[in-house]
Amino acid sequence: MQVSLFDYPLSPDRIAQEPRPRGSSRLLVLDRRSGAVRHLRFADLPGQLASGDVLVRNDVRVRHSRLWGRDPEGRLVELFLLAPVAGDLRRWTALAKPGRRAKAGRMLVFGGGVQARIEEVAADGRREAVFDRPIDAAWLDRWGSVPLPPYIRRAPGEPDRPGDRASYQTVFARDPLAVAAPTAGLHFTPEVLSAIGDRGIAIADLTLAIGAGPFKPVTAEDTSGHRMDSEGVWIPADTRSAIRLARRSGGRVVAVGTTVARSLEAAERLPATPEERPLRFDTNLFIEPGFEFRAVDVLLTNFHLPRSTLLMLVSAFAGRENVLAAYAEAVAEGYLFYSFGDAMLIV
């Protein structure tokens, strides 16, 4: 499909720049069969679900993977850590900005005097950086910054704002394996989760280690020219069991976010394994209109960037025309968009 089919106009003032009190966002409910739209609050979410449903969340924690350092001339450099190479916490794949200050062979200095050498630069701009000490979660918590998306404007080198650190993490986050938040999960409060459980709705978790892939721009003119990066997925046996029980009782599988949707749909396409076993696999599944959903019945998501793979997935689930019409109504109604914005429930 032409990528231009997933474009829409959005004024910059509709892009949420600051976190709001968790759970206070608005909730647009879209019926994917009729295209009908209703306007609620996120606190109304439990009432949109039914006993016997299962709510599946991505429990990944976001690493503080943005580093601000200096090159040999003392100029500011951003190094965005993606993943350790072969599990070696001294050696990381990273992105750099500006790239000319992080060429192969350059030494960079970061918080606490930690140094890194840029070993090589790949054709796609990714670097391999070798540090003089292990860069573990504790070090990143102290010296790293929250990897907010670039459309949330912060000055280069600006220290994290306390609200950013708290709000760009779900209340159910566990292992720090991601470089971006599963943003649909950011809305949940303990009170909303308790209300969901009180209605007889199961809550289950999986882990998708979100990389930079889903958020990189689609530069091809046609979707057939885009390739997703591979990401690791872990689905515990308990989650598989909860989904199986919901299916057998006529309940729905409610995916909290596009990362959960991709994980469940990818798992559905794996060779059959005993249901009492957990699943661990990598996926680069790219979902666009024409995709057959087999695992997800309801999708909770945020409002996504034009021409993004996330918008393509949502359009595949609810129909491109329905989604773009709902987006236009959300704009007219003053909704806020993207990571710190409002939520959308597709039923």
N, C-alpha and C positions, 0 to 999 in steps of 0.2 A: 504494500500500500504506500501511497505517497505520504511522506512525513508531514507535508503541509496540511493534510487533512486533520491533523491534531493540533492545529494552531488556534488560538483565541486571544482576544484583546484583554489586557488587564492593566489598570492604572497602578503605578508604583505604590500609591497610598493604600492599596488593598493587600499588600504584602506585609504580614505581621512582623514587626521588628523587635518586639519585646514579649517575653513570656507573660501570660496572665495567670491569675490563680487557677491552679489545676482543677479541672472539672467544670470550669465556668463557661466553656465555649458553647457555641451554638451547634445544632445538629440538623443537617438537611437530610431528610429521608426520601430516597428515590425508589419508586416501584419500577423495576427494570422491565416489566412486561408492558405496563401502560404508559410509562414515562411520567406518571403523576408525582408531584413533589409536595412534601409537608415540611413545615419549619418548627423544630422543637429545640430544646436545650439538651446538652449532653447528659444532664442528670435524669432525663427521661428515657435513656437507653434501656434500663432494665425492663421497662414496660413494653418495649418493642420486641423483646425476646420471650420465649415460651418454655415452660417446663419440658424437659426432655432434650432441649438444645444443648450443644456444647460450644463454649467460647474458647477458641484456641489463640494463645498469645505467643509472641516472640520475646523470650525472657533474656535476650542478650543485653549485656551492659556495654556502654560506649566508652572506649578508651579515650583518655585526654591526649590524642594523637597528633595535635598541632604543636609544633615546636618553633619557638622564635629564637634565632641565633644570630651570630655575626660572622661575616667572612673575614679574610685576612686584612681587608681595608677598613674593617669596623662597620660595614654596611649591614643593615637588617636583612635577614633571609628567613623565609618560612619553609620549614621542612615538615611535610605531612606524611607521617608514618602509616603505611598500609598493612604490612604484615612482616613478621620475622622470616628470614630466609632459612628454610629447613629447620625451623624451631630454634635457631640460634638468636638469642636476644641481643647479641652484639651486632648483628648484621640484619639490616632492614631494607625492604623495598619501600620507596618513598617517592613523593612528588615534591617539587621545589618551586618556589616563587620569590623573586624572579629567577628563571632558570639560568641566566647568564652568570649569576653569583654562586651557582652550585654546579660548576662544570666538573668533569672527571679530573681527579687529582687535587681538588680544592679541600682545604681543611675548614671546618665550621666549628664554632664554639657556642655551647648552650649553657643553660642554667647549672650552677654548681661547678662551672669550669669543665664540664664534660665536653669532649671533642669527638668529631666524626669526620671521616675522610670519605669523599664521594669516589667510589671505586670505578663505577661505570655509569653511562647514560644510555638507555635504550632508545630506539627509534620513536617510541610513543611518549618519550619524555620521562619515563620512570627511571629513578636512580636506585643504585644499590649503595647504601651508606653503612660504613663500618665504624662503630663507636668504640671508645676506649674502656667501656664498662657495659655490663648488661643493662638494657633499657627495659626494666620490668614495670609492673603495674604501680608499685609504690613510688618509683621514680617519676613516672608519668603523672601520677596524682599530684605530686609536688611541683614539678617543673613544666608539665605539658598543659596545653590549653584545650578547651572544649572545641571539637571540630564542627563549629556551626557552619551551615551552608553559606556560600558566598553572597546569596541574596539577603542574608541578615547582616546588615552593615555594621562592622566594628572596625575601629582604626587599627592598622597594622601594628603589631606588638602590644596592643592594649591588653592589660591583665583581664582575666575572666571576671565578669560580673557575677556576684553570688547567685543572682536569679538565673543566669544562664546555666551555671553548674547544676543547680537543683532541677531546673525545668527541662533540660535536654537529656533526661534520664527517666525511664519509667519507674514506678514505685515497686515493680516486681523484677527489676533487672538483677542479673546474677553475674555470670562470667564476663570479664571485659575483653570481648573478642571483636567488637564492631568499631568501624570508623564513622558510622552515622547512626542516628537513633531510629528505631522502628516507630515513626512519629504518630501513627494511629494509637499507639499505646500510651502516649504522653498524657492523654486526657483523663486517664483513670485515676480515681482516688480510692483509698481503702473503703470508703462508704459506698461508692458505686459498686465495687466488687462484692461487698457484703450483700447489697441489695440484689445483685444478680444471683448469688448463691442461694439467697432466701427464696427465690422464685423457682428453685429446683433445676437450675441451669448449671451444668458442670463447667468447670474452668480447668483447662489443660494447657500445658506449655510445650513449646519446642524451641530450638535455638538455631537461628540462621545468622552466621557471622557476616554481617553486612559489610561489604567492601565498597569501593568507590564506583564500581561498575554501573549499578542502577541509576546513578546520579550524573554520570558523564553525558555530555550532550550527544544527541544522535546527529552525526554530521552527514550521514548518507541522505540522499534525496528520497530513497525508497527504503522501507523497513527491511527488505530482504538483504540490504547491505550492512545491517547492524549486527554486531555480535556482543553478547553479554559476557562479562567476566565470570569465572567460576567461583562459587562460594560454598562453604561447608555448612551442612545441615545435620542436626541431631534431633531425632524424634524419639523420646523415651517410650518404653513399652506401655507405661500407664496412659500416655496420651493416645497411643494407638487403640488401647482398650476403651478409653472414653469415647473416641470417635465411633468405634464399632458398636458400642452400646447405644449411642444416640441414633445411629442409622437403624438399628434393629427396632427401636421404639418409635420410629417415625419422626425423630427430632432432626433439627438442622445443624449443619456445621457452620459456625460463624467465625470467619477469619478476621482477626484483628490486624489489618494492614496487608499491603501487597507482599511483604516478605513472607508472611504466613501463607498467603494464597499460593505463591510460587513454590514454597516448600511442600505444601500438601499436594499440589498438582504434580510436582516432580516425583514425589513419593508414590503417587498413584500409578506412575508409569514405570516403576522399577519392577524387576522380576519378583514374583511372589516369594515371600518369606513367612515363616511362622509368625502369627500375629502377636505372640507373647514376647517376641524379641524386639529390642530397640532397633532403630535404623540410623545409620551414619553414612552419609554420601555427599558428593559434591554435585552441584547443579549450575548450569548456565542457561536454564530454561528462559526463553523469551516469549512472552505471551502478548499477542496482538489479536485484533478482531479476526474471527474465523476459528479461534481456538475453542476446543470442546472442554468445558469444565466438567470434571468428574468428581471432585472432592469437596468443593466449596459451594454452599447454598446462599450464604449471606456474607457481605463484605463491609467491614467498617474501615474507612480510609479518610485521609485528608484531601485537600484540594491540591492538585499537582501542577508542575510547570508545563507550559505548552511544549509540544513536540517531544515530551519525555517518555521513556519506556514505562513509567508508572502510569501516566495518563493512558497509554495504549492498553495496559493491562485492565484498567478500570473500564475502558471503552469496550474491550473484549467481553467483559462480564455483563455490562448493562446496555451495550449498544452505543456506538459513537454519537448518534444523533441525540439519544436520550441524555447522555453525559454532558455534551456540549450545551444542550438546552438548559440542563440543571445548573451548569456553571454560569451561564448567562443570567439565570434568575438569582443565583447566589451573589453575583456582582451587583445586580440591581438592588438586592436586599441588604447590601452592605456587609456581607460576610468577609472575613479575613482569610487569606490563603497561605498555603505552604506550612512549614514545620511548626511554627507557633500559632497557626491559624485555627480555623474551625473544622468541624468534622462532618463526614457524610456517611450515612448508612444506606446501603443498597440491598433491598430485599426482593 
